[in-house]
Amino acid sequence: MVKERAMRNGVELGLTIDPSVGIVAADERRIRQVVFNLLSNAVKFTPRGGSVVVASAREDGEVLVSVTDTGPGIAADDQERIFEEFQQTDVGLRQREGTGLGLALSKRLVELHRGRIWVESQSGHGSRFVFTLPIEKAGRNGG
């Protein structure tokens, strides 16, 4: 669904997978929802000719998943607020699309997996949304 919208809007999609990440113990459906929310937001706000890249990396006992776009960016004042229910930036309100629940839901789902989520951005320079998932140690919880 996201690929079709990206193609229609002239947005290039990319994927960078760190081979050291391996398999993560998580609820696949819930994490897929988080990635879908971040990816669909990135495609929605990235202008024609821009790009969106999904990437994974392993760092300090965690898996980091990021979605980076070349969209309008997010003002520092909005970066905490957008993870609250029914909150959108001015750009989001002008799009007249969405309810302001996707990032709040994503935050909740990531936290239920004992992870964290945040955004790195500034107005006019794109955004990078990142979430982490802990890497389970072998032998714990029957793993």
PyRosetta script that sets phi, psi and omega in degrees:
from pyrosetta import init, pose_from_sequence

init()
pose = pose_from_sequence("MVKERAMRNGVELGLTIDPSVGIVAADERRIRQVVFNLLSNAVKFTPRGGSVVVASAREDGEVLVSVTDTGPGIAADDQERIFEEFQQTDVGLRQREGTGLGLALSKRLVELHRGRIWVESQSGHGSRFVFTLPIEKAGRNGG")
pose.set_psi(1, -41.4)
pose.set_omega(1, -179.0)
pose.set_phi(2, -70.9)
pose.set_psi(2, -39.0)
pose.set_omega(2, -179.5)
pose.set_phi(3, -60.5)
pose.set_psi(3, -42.6)
pose.set_omega(3, 179.6)
pose.set_phi(4, -61.7)
pose.set_psi(4, -44.8)
pose.set_omega(4, 179.0)
pose.set_phi(5, -65.6)
pose.set_psi(5, -40.2)
pose.set_omega(5, 178.9)
pose.set_phi(6, -60.5)
pose.set_psi(6, -46.4)
pose.set_omega(6, 179.3)
pose.set_phi(7, -61.9)
pose.set_psi(7, -44.4)
pose.set_omega(7, -179.2)
pose.set_phi(8, -62.5)
pose.set_psi(8, -34.9)
pose.set_omega(8, -177.8)
pose.set_phi(9, -93.3)
pose.set_psi(9, 2.9)
pose.set_omega(9, 179.2)
pose.set_phi(10, 69.4)
pose.set_psi(10, 34.7)
pose.set_omega(10, 179.3)
pose.set_phi(11, -108.5)
pose.set_psi(11, 128.1)
pose.set_omega(11, 180.0)
pose.set_phi(12, -83.3)
pose.set_psi(12, 134.9)
pose.set_omega(12, 177.5)
pose.set_phi(13, -105.6)
pose.set_psi(13, 141.7)
pose.set_omega(13, 177.3)
pose.set_phi(14, -135.7)
pose.set_psi(14, 158.3)
pose.set_omega(14, -179.5)
pose.set_phi(15, -139.5)
pose.set_psi(15, 127.6)
pose.set_omega(15, 177.7)
pose.set_phi(16, -127.9)
pose.set_psi(16, 109.0)
pose.set_omega(16, -177.3)
pose.set_phi(17, -108.4)
pose.set_psi(17, 126.2)
pose.set_omega(17, 174.7)
pose.set_phi(18, -79.8)
pose.set_psi(18, 117.3)
pose.set_omega(18, -176.3)
pose.set_phi(19, -63.8)
pose.set_psi(19, -17.7)
pose.set_omega(19, -179.6)
pose.set_phi(20, -78.4)
pose.set_psi(20, -7.9)
pose.set_omega(20, -177.6)
pose.set_phi(21, -66.9)
pose.set_psi(21, -47.1)
pose.set_omega(21, -179.7)
pose.set_phi(22, 71.5)
pose.set_psi(22, -152.5)
pose.set_omega(22, -177.6)
pose.set_phi(23, -98.6)
pose.set_psi(23, 138.5)
pose.set_omega(23, -179.1)
pose.set_phi(24, -110.7)
pose.set_psi(24, 137.6)
pose.set_omega(24, 176.9)
pose.set_phi(25, -81.1)
pose.set_psi(25, 108.2)
pose.set_omega(25, -178.8)
pose.set_phi(26, -160.5)
pose.set_psi(26, 167.5)
pose.set_omega(26, 175.3)
pose.set_phi(27, -78.2)
pose.set_psi(27, 105.5)
pose.set_omega(27, -173.6)
pose.set_phi(28, -55.5)
pose.set_psi(28, -44.0)
pose.set_omega(28, -177.6)
pose.set_phi(29, -62.5)
pose.set_psi(29, -41.6)
pose.set_omega(29, -178.7)
pose.set_phi(30, -70.0)
pose.set_psi(30, -42.2)
pose.set_omega(30, -179.5)
pose.set_phi(31, -70.9)
pose.set_psi(31, -35.5)
pose.set_omega(31, 174.7)
pose.set_phi(32, -60.1)
pose.set_psi(32, -39.1)
pose.set_omega(32, 178.0)
pose.set_phi(33, -63.1)
pose.set_psi(33, -41.6)
pose.set_omega(33, 178.6)
pose.set_phi(34, -61.7)
pose.set_psi(34, -50.1)
pose.set_omega(34, -179.7)
pose.set_phi(35, -61.2)
pose.set_psi(35, -43.1)
pose.set_omega(35, 178.5)
pose.set_phi(36, -59.7)
pose.set_psi(36, -45.1)
pose.set_omega(36, 179.6)
pose.set_phi(37, -59.9)
pose.set_psi(37, -48.6)
pose.set_omega(37, -178.2)
pose.set_phi(38, -65.6)
pose.set_psi(38, -43.0)
pose.set_omega(38, -178.6)
pose.set_phi(39, -67.3)
pose.set_psi(39, -43.7)
pose.set_omega(39, -179.4)
pose.set_phi(40, -67.2)
pose.set_psi(40, -37.2)
pose.set_omega(40, 175.0)
pose.set_phi(41, -62.4)
pose.set_psi(41, -44.6)
pose.set_omega(41, -178.2)
pose.set_phi(42, -61.3)
pose.set_psi(42, -44.7)
pose.set_omega(42, 179.9)
pose.set_phi(43, -66.8)
pose.set_psi(43, -39.8)
pose.set_omega(43, -178.5)
pose.set_phi(44, -61.4)
pose.set_psi(44, -39.0)
pose.set_omega(44, -174.0)
pose.set_phi(45, -97.5)
pose.set_psi(45, -5.1)
pose.set_omega(45, 179.7)
pose.set_phi(46, -87.5)
pose.set_psi(46, 128.1)
pose.set_omega(46, -178.8)
pose.set_phi(47, -73.2)
pose.set_psi(47, 161.0)
pose.set_omega(47, 176.7)
pose.set_phi(48, -49.1)
pose.set_psi(48, 136.0)
pose.set_omega(48, -179.2)
pose.set_phi(49, 88.5)
pose.set_psi(49, -7.0)
pose.set_omega(49, 179.6)
pose.set_phi(50, -86.3)
pose.set_psi(50, -175.1)
pose.set_omega(50, -178.9)
pose.set_phi(51, -142.4)
pose.set_psi(51, 156.4)
pose.set_omega(51, 176.4)
pose.set_phi(52, -133.5)
pose.set_psi(52, 130.4)
pose.set_omega(52, -179.8)
pose.set_phi(53, -125.3)
pose.set_psi(53, 128.3)
pose.set_omega(53, 172.7)
pose.set_phi(54, -99.9)
pose.set_psi(54, 132.7)
pose.set_omega(54, -177.8)
pose.set_phi(55, -139.6)
pose.set_psi(55, 156.1)
pose.set_omega(55, 173.6)
pose.set_phi(56, -130.6)
pose.set_psi(56, 152.4)
pose.set_omega(56, 177.1)
pose.set_phi(57, -153.6)
pose.set_psi(57, 159.4)
pose.set_omega(57, 176.5)
pose.set_phi(58, -110.5)
pose.set_psi(58, 129.8)
pose.set_omega(58, -176.6)
pose.set_phi(59, -154.0)
pose.set_psi(59, 125.7)
pose.set_omega(59, 175.1)
pose.set_phi(60, 49.1)
pose.set_psi(60, 48.8)
pose.set_omega(60, 176.6)
pose.set_phi(61, 74.1)
pose.set_psi(61, 15.7)
pose.set_omega(61, 179.2)
pose.set_phi(62, -133.0)
pose.set_psi(62, 157.9)
pose.set_omega(62, 169.1)
pose.set_phi(63, -100.4)
pose.set_psi(63, 130.3)
pose.set_omega(63, 175.2)
pose.set_phi(64, -106.0)
pose.set_psi(64, 128.7)
pose.set_omega(64, 174.0)
pose.set_phi(65, -116.8)
pose.set_psi(65, 130.4)
pose.set_omega(65, -179.1)
pose.set_phi(66, -130.1)
pose.set_psi(66, 150.7)
pose.set_omega(66, 173.3)
pose.set_phi(67, -126.8)
pose.set_psi(67, 114.0)
pose.set_omega(67, -176.1)
pose.set_phi(68, -113.3)
pose.set_psi(68, 133.5)
pose.set_omega(68, -179.7)
pose.set_phi(69, -130.6)
pose.set_psi(69, 165.9)
pose.set_omega(69, 177.7)
pose.set_phi(70, -107.5)
pose.set_psi(70, 33.1)
pose.set_omega(70, -179.9)
pose.set_phi(71, -77.1)
pose.set_psi(71, -161.8)
pose.set_omega(71, -173.3)
pose.set_phi(72, -74.1)
pose.set_psi(72, -10.2)
pose.set_omega(72, -178.2)
pose.set_phi(73, 80.5)
pose.set_psi(73, 172.9)
pose.set_omega(73, -176.7)
pose.set_phi(74, -130.4)
pose.set_psi(74, 128.2)
pose.set_omega(74, 179.5)
pose.set_phi(75, -61.7)
pose.set_psi(75, 147.4)
pose.set_omega(75, -179.0)
pose.set_phi(76, -54.8)
pose.set_psi(76, -38.2)
pose.set_omega(76, -179.0)
pose.set_phi(77, -63.8)
pose.set_psi(77, -25.3)
pose.set_omega(77, -177.1)
pose.set_phi(78, -93.7)
pose.set_psi(78, -12.1)
pose.set_omega(78, -168.1)
pose.set_phi(79, -66.1)
pose.set_psi(79, -31.0)
pose.set_omega(79, 175.4)
pose.set_phi(80, -84.3)
pose.set_psi(80, -42.1)
pose.set_omega(80, -173.8)
pose.set_phi(81, -62.1)
pose.set_psi(81, -33.8)
pose.set_omega(81, -175.7)
pose.set_phi(82, -66.2)
pose.set_psi(82, -13.6)
pose.set_omega(82, 177.4)
pose.set_phi(83, -89.9)
pose.set_psi(83, 3.4)
pose.set_omega(83, 177.1)
pose.set_phi(84, -95.7)
pose.set_psi(84, 154.6)
pose.set_omega(84, -178.6)
pose.set_phi(85, -61.1)
pose.set_psi(85, 140.6)
pose.set_omega(85, 175.0)
pose.set_phi(86, 61.8)
pose.set_psi(86, 24.4)
pose.set_omega(86, 179.1)
pose.set_phi(87, -107.3)
pose.set_psi(87, 136.9)
pose.set_omega(87, 176.5)
pose.set_phi(88, -141.1)
pose.set_psi(88, 157.7)
pose.set_omega(88, 173.7)
pose.set_phi(89, -78.2)
pose.set_psi(89, 170.3)
pose.set_omega(89, 176.0)
pose.set_phi(90, -59.2)
pose.set_psi(90, -38.5)
pose.set_omega(90, 178.4)
pose.set_phi(91, -63.2)
pose.set_psi(91, -42.1)
pose.set_omega(91, 178.6)
pose.set_phi(92, -62.8)
pose.set_psi(92, -40.7)
pose.set_omega(92, 178.6)
pose.set_phi(93, -65.5)
pose.set_psi(93, -37.4)
pose.set_omega(93, 178.9)
pose.set_phi(94, -67.8)
pose.set_psi(94, -27.8)
pose.set_omega(94, 178.5)
pose.set_phi(95, -66.5)
pose.set_psi(95, -25.5)
pose.set_omega(95, -178.0)
pose.set_phi(96, 53.6)
pose.set_psi(96, 44.0)
pose.set_omega(96, -178.3)
pose.set_phi(97, -145.3)
pose.set_psi(97, 129.5)
pose.set_omega(97, 179.2)
pose.set_phi(98, 98.2)
pose.set_psi(98, 166.6)
pose.set_omega(98, -174.8)
pose.set_phi(99, -113.5)
pose.set_psi(99, -8.7)
pose.set_omega(99, -174.5)
pose.set_phi(100, 81.6)
pose.set_psi(100, 22.0)
pose.set_omega(100, 179.3)
pose.set_phi(101, -107.7)
pose.set_psi(101, -20.1)
pose.set_omega(101, -174.0)
pose.set_phi(102, -59.0)
pose.set_psi(102, -46.4)
pose.set_omega(102, -178.9)
pose.set_phi(103, -72.5)
pose.set_psi(103, -35.4)
pose.set_omega(103, 177.1)
pose.set_phi(104, -64.0)
pose.set_psi(104, -43.7)
pose.set_omega(104, 177.1)
pose.set_phi(105, -63.4)
pose.set_psi(105, -44.6)
pose.set_omega(105, 179.3)
pose.set_phi(106, -58.7)
pose.set_psi(106, -44.0)
pose.set_omega(106, 179.4)
pose.set_phi(107, -60.3)
pose.set_psi(107, -45.9)
pose.set_omega(107, -180.0)
pose.set_phi(108, -62.3)
pose.set_psi(108, -45.7)
pose.set_omega(108, -179.2)
pose.set_phi(109, -63.3)
pose.set_psi(109, -41.8)
pose.set_omega(109, 179.0)
pose.set_phi(110, -65.3)
pose.set_psi(110, -43.4)
pose.set_omega(110, -179.8)
pose.set_phi(111, -65.3)
pose.set_psi(111, -34.2)
pose.set_omega(111, 175.9)
pose.set_phi(112, -63.8)
pose.set_psi(112, -23.1)
pose.set_omega(112, 176.1)
pose.set_phi(113, -92.1)
pose.set_psi(113, 11.4)
pose.set_omega(113, -178.6)
pose.set_phi(114, 64.7)
pose.set_psi(114, 32.4)
pose.set_omega(114, 178.2)
pose.set_phi(115, -110.8)
pose.set_psi(115, -175.1)
pose.set_omega(115, 179.1)
pose.set_phi(116, -131.5)
pose.set_psi(116, 156.8)
pose.set_omega(116, 175.9)
pose.set_phi(117, -140.3)
pose.set_psi(117, 142.8)
pose.set_omega(117, 178.8)
pose.set_phi(118, -158.0)
pose.set_psi(118, 172.5)
pose.set_omega(118, 177.1)
pose.set_phi(119, -125.7)
pose.set_psi(119, 142.6)
pose.set_omega(119, 172.8)
pose.set_phi(120, -117.6)
pose.set_psi(120, 117.4)
pose.set_omega(120, -174.8)
pose.set_phi(121, -166.1)
pose.set_psi(121, 165.0)
pose.set_omega(121, 167.0)
pose.set_phi(122, -151.9)
pose.set_psi(122, 151.0)
pose.set_omega(122, -176.6)
pose.set_phi(123, -54.2)
pose.set_psi(123, 132.5)
pose.set_omega(123, 176.7)
pose.set_phi(124, 83.7)
pose.set_psi(124, 2.0)
pose.set_omega(124, -174.2)
pose.set_phi(125, -132.9)
pose.set_psi(125, 26.5)
pose.set_omega(125, 177.2)
pose.set_phi(126, 76.1)
pose.set_psi(126, 179.6)
pose.set_omega(126, -177.7)
pose.set_phi(127, -140.7)
pose.set_psi(127, 153.0)
pose.set_omega(127, 172.8)
pose.set_phi(128, -131.2)
pose.set_psi(128, 109.0)
pose.set_omega(128, 175.2)
pose.set_phi(129, -92.7)
pose.set_psi(129, 133.3)
pose.set_omega(129, -176.6)
pose.set_phi(130, -130.5)
pose.set_psi(130, 137.0)
pose.set_omega(130, 168.1)
pose.set_phi(131, -133.7)
pose.set_psi(131, 154.4)
pose.set_omega(131, -178.6)
pose.set_phi(132, -117.2)
pose.set_psi(132, 153.1)
pose.set_omega(132, 171.0)
pose.set_phi(133, -133.5)
pose.set_psi(133, 135.7)
pose.set_omega(133, 178.6)
pose.set_phi(134, -69.3)
pose.set_psi(134, 147.6)
pose.set_omega(134, 174.7)
pose.set_phi(135, -92.9)
pose.set_psi(135, 119.8)
pose.set_omega(135, -179.1)
pose.set_phi(136, -70.3)
pose.set_psi(136, 141.2)
pose.set_omega(136, 175.7)
pose.set_phi(137, -82.4)
pose.set_psi(137, 140.1)
pose.set_omega(137, 177.8)
pose.set_phi(138, -60.5)
pose.set_psi(138, 139.8)
pose.set_omega(138, 177.9)
pose.set_phi(139, 97.1)
pose.set_psi(139, -21.8)
pose.set_omega(139, 177.5)
pose.set_phi(140, -84.2)
pose.set_psi(140, 142.0)
pose.set_omega(140, 176.7)
pose.set_phi(141, 52.8)
pose.set_psi(141, 37.7)
pose.set_omega(141, 176.4)
pose.set_phi(142, 75.7)
pose.set_psi(142, 7.7)
pose.set_omega(142, -175.3)
pose.set_phi(143, -87.6)
pose.dump_pdb("model.pdb")
